[in-house]
Amino acid sequence: MDVERPKVLWRQVADQFRNKILKGDLPPGTRLPSTAAIAAQSGTDVKTVHRALTDLVREGLITRARKIGTYVTERKSIMSPVGVYFRSNYKVEPCELYMRSLDVEIHQQAHALGIVTRVFVDQRPNDEHDSVLPELEKAAREREIQGLIVPVVDTRHLAWLKKLPIPVSCGGEGLPSSVDIDLFGLLGTTLQHLKKKGCTSVAIIINRKRPSTAFYKRFFEECQELDLKTCEEWVICPDAAGIVDAKHEIFGYDAFNRLWSQPTHPDGLIVFPDGMARGAIMAIMAKQVRVPEELQLIVHRNDQVGLFCPLKADFLASSSREMAGGMISQLDTLFHGRQAHPLVLQYRIVPGEEE
């Protein structure tokens, strides 16, 4: 093997094995040399080789068996079946509208590509989610599935997801093959829109937990750059413990009442996500706040879920269809031995008058 410095060494080792496997130079069933032997051949070290082979295991190109060795995997030419992992029983929980829309989109788009899907629903208590679901681990180890999609990833999942011997893509952060929506871009999009609408002050109701200091620092910085007045009391969000989706409507309702009970009010308001938006809309109507005369309102809405809003608000739109397509695309990239990079989708403003 021939590696060049200063290029990333583990990536070069992985690329060389990947290319040989995909070209057929290392056919299925071929046993690879030990990590020590590969390290000696490439002039690297065992740690570098282990990192390289870990990526190939995750892509499903090789299989490691304890005390037996590392072998090139027998791969199907079509990425099917594909597993889809949900962290809860999304079909029976009223608050899981987004999860259900993702489920529909993933299955429809996968089936249009000839990909069979197999769903894994993790109904274990939350404190057990830091270990892999046994039936999922078995399906991955025995190649009953060729890849895995995790529509909404949790930090507790990342450790065992990285160890699965199949390609994995997810919605959220934490993997090179992740698909996420630009939350920081949300700030620039909404604040600039409110400025154009003539707002001079702005408040935000959002599910981002308060310890996310980078997000709130950016919010205050962008308000200052746009000469939009704001204050700590106008930033209403969960505390460090966070808030479950089922409580979003109640939080949104209480948050707006708390905002409007203050001595001074903003003339612009951002509410995110749509669950909190539903609660805030009810509170705005109960308070008989005139929108947009007294308050320019931007609320989040998912295109495939929808949001009933009788007020003349503007929408910060996202799409579970785009999210599903992005995760399938990322998984396909890994399945065919190409390097994946995090994909970031953008929110867009849909003016209320266009509805």
RATABEL-V375746 format. One line per field, one symbol per residue. phi: phi as a letter, one per 40 degrees, with the letter a starting at -180 (. if undefined). A space follows every 50 residues. Layout:
phi: ???
This chain:
phi: .bbbbccccccccccccdcccccgcbcdgcccccccccccccgbbccccd cccccccccgcbbbbdgbhbbcccbccbcacbcbbbcacccbcdcccccc ccdccccccccccgbcbbcbbcbcddcbccbccdccccccccgcbcabbb dbcbdccccccccccbcbbachbhbcccbbbccccdcccccccccccgcb aababacccdccccccccdcccccccfbcaadccbbaccccgacdccccc cccccccccccccbbcbaabbacccccdcccccccccfccbbccacbbbc acdccgacbccccbbccbbcccccccccccccdcccgbccbdbbcbcbcb ddccc
